[in-house]
Amino acid sequence: MNMSADKLPKVTVVTIAFNAEKFIQKTLESVIEQDYPNLEYLVIDGGSKDSTPAMIRQYADAPQSRIAWWVSERDSGVSEAFNKGIARHTGDFIGYMNAGDYFASPDALSRLFSIYAAQPDADIVFGKARLTFENAPEKIVGSPTIPADKLPTAHQAMYYHRRVWAEYGTFSMDYRYAMDYEHYHRIKDRIKWVFSDVIVAERPLTSARNSFGNPSRTYREYLKADRQHRNPGIVLNYAKFLRDLIKERLR
């Protein structure tokens, strides 16, 4: 990066977790190992009953830990956990790297924010994510296009300026799976999006830890958000909903 560390925006990364002992270590280490100098790290556990809290504590208590704050307490789900991060963060930008997901490289944040000097008025800085499936080819998502029927990238590769929350509100507690999609439709035509052609995040898609385990359930919420915001993308999402519903019933 060409900017000195004191001129870089402060970036908050939030990890949310629940019973994630099998995969949270890779997530924690991928954040801690980022070479981005102006980084705040928050970890929010939903009251796990396995060893997840102990693992987080181990990293938080390490000498020169990069974990600024963490908590393990029961919550109502992903939306509440996301919003806890928003309430607690002190960064200029905030993004989410959920338990099980991880940065694509130690310089992923530095590469993503290398465009900041030329785009200091960005509301959202976003890049690409690599999705890996069980028994299927990987897929890279993310482009400068702002579509109607989906986010422009996985939310693990999106960093929101704090003014976005102040102006348009946080994630809706009425959504369990598509809260980021509903929020997207509140903001997509009102803010400045800045794309960086960088693979920021790796997102393994397994049914144990995300909504892709039951995609029709997620698309039901997409359709709910489409109706709420009178979004023409509802036609495409209804077709996707029917496709995945049929696949699930044929299993």
N, C-alpha and C positions, 0 to 999 in steps of 0.2 A: 504494500500500500504506500501511496505517496504522501498521505497525510500523517502528521505526527500524532502520537497517541493521545495527547491532550486535546486534539481537535476532532478526534473520532467521536461519533455519537456513542453514548452509553447504551449497551444492548443487554436486555434481560432475557435469559432463556429459562423457561419453566418446564419442568418435567412433572407430569401427573402420573400416579401409579396406584394400582390396587392388586394385591396378591401377585406381585410381579417378580418374585425371587428368581425365576428361571431366566429372565432376560433384562433386568434393570441394570445389572453391572455394566454391560456394554454401553447402555445409554449414558449412565453417569460418567464413565470414562471418556466417552466421545465428547461430552461437553467440557469436562475438566481439562482435556488435552487440547482444546482450541487455542490457537496462538493469538486470537483477538485480545488485545490488552485491556480493553475497557468493558469488561464482562461482569454481569451480575447473574448468579445462578440461584434459582428457587426450586425446591422440590416439595410437592404436595402429594402426600399419600392419603388414601381414603379410609384409613383405619384397617390396614391389612392384617390378616391373622397368620400369615406365614412369616418368613424371615425378612421381608422387604424393609420394615422400619429399622431393623438392626443393621442391614446392609447400608442404608442411607446414613445412619448415625456413624458408621465406620468411616465413610468418606467425609462426612461433615466435621468429624473430630480430628481428622488428619492434619498434621502441620501444614500451614499455608493452604488450607482448604479453600476452594473457590465457591463452595456452597455458602451463600450469605444467610440463608434462612430455610428451614424446612419444618414440616409439621406432619403428624400422623393422627388423623381424627376422622371420624365417620362423616360422610357427606352424602348428598342426594344423587351424585353422579358427575359426569364429565362437565356439564355446564357450570355447576357450582365450583368445581375444582379449577376450571379455567378462570372463573371470575375471582377466585381467591388470589390467583397470580396477578391479575390486573390490579386488584386492590392493594397488593403488597409491593409491586414493582416500583423501582425508582429510575429505571432506564428511560432513554428517549424513545427506544423501540423495544417491543416485546414480541417474542415468538415462543412456540411450544414444540418441545421434542419429547413426546410421550414415551413412557416406559416401553421398551421393545423397538423403538425407532432410534436412529443414531445419525450423527453427522457423517457425510460421505468422506471427509478428509479433515485433518487437523487444521487446515487453513480455509475451511468452507465458509466460516463467517467473514474472515478477512477478505476473501475473494468476492463474496456477496456484496459487502459494503465498500468495495473498492470504487464503486460508481457514486458514492455519496457526495464526494467533493463537487462533482458536476451536477448533482441533483439534490441539493440540500433541502428542497421543499417537498421531498417525497413524503406521501402519507403512508404508503406501503411499499416496501422493498421486497421483491420476491424473485425466486429462482426456480430450479427444477428439482424434482424428486424421482428417485428410482424405486419403483414398486416391484417387489418380488413375490411371486405366488407359489403355492404348492402345486407341483405337477403342471406348470404352465410357464411360458416365456415371460421374462421380466418386461417391464414397460416403464419408459421415462415420460413423465408428465411435466408440463410447464411451458408456457409460451406467452408472448406479449399480448396475445388476444384476450379480451375480456368477454367470456362467453355468457350466454343466458341460462344454460342448463346445468352448469357445474362451476366450481372454482377454477381460476386460471392455473392453479397448481395445487399440490397437497398442502394442507395448512402447516405442515412441518417445515416448509420452505418459504413461509410468509412471515414478514416482520412488520408489525403495526406501530406507527407512531402513536404516542400517548394521546395526542389530540383527537385521534379517531374515537377513542372510548369516551372522551369528554363531550364530543359533539353528537355522537350517534348511539351511545349506550353500549353496554356489555352484552354478553351472550344471554339469550332468552332461556329462562328456566322451564319454558314450555316444550323444549326440545331435548331429547336424550341422545340422538344420533346425528342430526343435521343442524346443530346449533351454529356451526361455522357457515353453512350454506345460507341459513336464514339471515345471519348477520351480514353476509356478503351482499345480499339484495338490499339491505338498508344503505349500503355505502358505495356500491360499485360504480354508479354514475355520478357520484358527488366528490370523489377524491382523486388524488394523483397517484397512479400506479407506476412504479419504476421496475422494469424487468432487468435482471442480470442473467446472462447465459451461463450459469454455473449449476452443477448438480450439488445441491446443498445437503439433502437428506436421503437416507436409505430407509425405506419403509417396508419391512417384511409383513405381508398380509396373511395372517393366520387367524382362524376363527376364535382363538383363545383371547385375543386382545383388541379386536376392533369390529366395527359394524359390518365388514365384508363377510363375516361368518353367516349373516342373514341379510343379504342385500335388499330384499324386498321390503324389509322392515325400515331400512334407511330411506328407500325411495318413497315410502309412504310419507315420511317426514319431508322429503324434498317436495312432494306434491302439496303438502300442507303449506310449506313456505311459498311455493309458487302461487297458490290461491291467495294467500295473505298479501302478497306483493303484486298480484295481477301480472305475473310473469309469463310471457309467451313461451318460455322454455318448458312450460308444463306439458306440451305435446310430446317433446322428446323424452321427458322424464316419465310420462305415463307409459310410453312404449318400453322403456327400460324396466319399469316396475312390472309390467306384464311378462316380459322376457324372463326376469329373475324369479318371479312367482312360479312360472311354469317349470323352470329348472329345479326349484326347490321341491315342488310336488312330485317330480319324476325321480327324485333321488331314492 
